[in-house]
């Protein structure tokens, strides 16, 4: 949850960071937040893999990745880390 809501006041345990409000979210709400966070992570992973695959060879060389390694990473399904 911290990744998706890093700029808000929500912590991983479902509480608010603001000390004056220590409310907890209902378990169903936490589950939905977790699902949304997972989907957002998948989308970000897919975007990064597309960006890696589109880099020119000289940039891949700068970061120490071969074209074959970039293709292998880009071929992975979005849900696979």
C-alpha positions in Angstrom: 0.0 0.0 0.0 2.8 2.4 0.7 3.8 2.5 -3.0 0.4 3.6 -4.3 -0.4 5.8 -1.3 3.1 7.0 -0.5 2.0 10.7 -0.7 -1.0 10.2 1.5 -1.5 9.6 5.2 -2.2 5.9 4.9 0.2 3.4 6.5 0.6 -0.3 5.7 -1.4 -1.4 8.7 -4.4 0.7 7.6 -4.0 3.5 10.1 -3.5 7.1 9.4 -0.1 8.7 9.9 -1.7 11.8 11.6 -1.3 11.1 15.3 -4.7 12.8 16.1 -6.6 10.3 13.9 -5.7 6.7 14.6 -8.6 5.2 12.7 -8.4 1.8 11.1 -9.9 0.9 7.8 -12.3 -2.0 7.6 -10.8 -5.2 6.4 -12.7 -5.1 3.2 -11.4 -1.6 2.5 -7.8 -2.8 3.2 -8.4 -5.7 0.8 -9.6 -3.3 -2.0 -6.6 -1.0 -1.4 -4.3 -4.0 -1.6 -5.9 -5.1 -4.9 -5.6 -1.6 -6.4 -2.0 -1.4 -5.2 -1.2 -4.7 -6.9 -2.8 -3.6 -10.2 -0.9 -0.4 -10.1 2.4 -2.3 -9.5 1.6 -4.5 -12.4 1.0 -1.5 -14.7 4.2 0.2 -13.5 6.2 -3.0 -14.1 4.8 -3.4 -17.6 5.6 0.3 -18.4 9.2 -0.1 -17.2 9.7 -3.2 -19.2 8.4 -1.5 -22.4 10.7 1.4 -21.7 13.7 -0.9 -21.2 13.0 -2.7 -24.5 12.8 0.6 -26.3 16.2 1.9 -25.1 18.9 2.2 -27.8 21.9 -0.2 -27.5 24.3 2.5 -26.3 22.0 3.3 -23.3 21.7 -0.4 -22.5 25.4 -0.6 -22.6 25.7 2.3 -20.1 23.5 0.5 -17.6 25.3 -2.9 -18.2 22.4 -4.7 -19.9 22.7 -6.5 -23.3 19.9 -6.2 -25.9 19.1 -9.9 -25.3 18.8 -9.3 -21.5 16.5 -6.4 -22.2 14.3 -8.5 -24.5 14.2 -11.3 -22.0 13.0 -8.9 -19.3 10.5 -7.3 -21.6 9.0 -10.7 -22.6 8.1 -11.5 -19.0 4.4 -11.3 -18.1 3.5 -8.2 -16.1 2.6 -10.2 -13.0 6.0 -11.9 -12.8 8.6 -10.0 -10.8 
